[in-house]
């Protein structure tokens, strides 16, 4: 799957979940979408809980 990203004029990327601006080297990818560390951790926590059910 191709990574998609929303870049601003300074070439920073916006988190797909919260909209926070983050640098390219601090982005985490999940199913082709970029997230900040906090949102990525939340997604991982949610996904791990779904697998246990």
Legacy VTK file of the C-alpha trace (Angstrom):
# vtk DataFile Version 3.0
C-alpha trace
ASCII
DATASET POLYDATA
POINTS 53 float
0.000 0.000 0.000
1.288 3.447 -0.884
1.998 5.838 1.983
-0.095 8.986 1.704
0.790 12.139 3.530
-0.354 15.730 3.939
2.689 18.013 3.848
2.754 21.704 4.738
4.893 24.421 3.143
7.850 23.427 5.383
7.571 19.799 4.232
6.250 18.626 7.608
3.557 15.955 7.720
0.217 16.112 9.517
-0.993 13.238 11.669
-4.021 11.611 10.044
-5.780 11.339 13.401
-5.140 14.498 15.434
-3.718 16.801 12.751
-0.536 17.527 14.704
2.374 18.642 12.525
5.335 16.263 12.752
8.636 15.874 10.952
9.167 13.143 8.401
11.570 11.225 10.652
9.030 11.035 13.523
6.060 9.685 11.595
4.668 6.191 12.146
2.859 4.375 9.322
-0.229 2.192 9.663
-2.004 0.928 6.527
-0.461 3.684 4.398
-1.461 6.542 6.719
0.944 8.600 8.829
0.443 9.178 12.566
2.241 10.907 15.432
3.669 8.681 18.183
0.697 9.167 20.543
-1.947 8.359 17.940
0.071 5.427 16.617
0.367 3.998 20.140
-3.402 4.422 20.619
-4.074 2.563 17.355
-1.713 -0.256 18.338
-3.361 -0.534 21.765
-6.838 -0.613 20.191
-5.804 -3.207 17.590
-4.183 -5.476 20.165
-7.374 -5.375 22.254
-9.490 -6.323 19.241
-7.381 -9.425 18.588
-7.864 -10.715 22.138
-11.664 -10.681 21.891
LINES 1 54
53 0 1 2 3 4 5 6 7 8 9 10 11 12 13 14 15 16 17 18 19 20 21 22 23 24 25 26 27 28 29 30 31 32 33 34 35 36 37 38 39 40 41 42 43 44 45 46 47 48 49 50 51 52
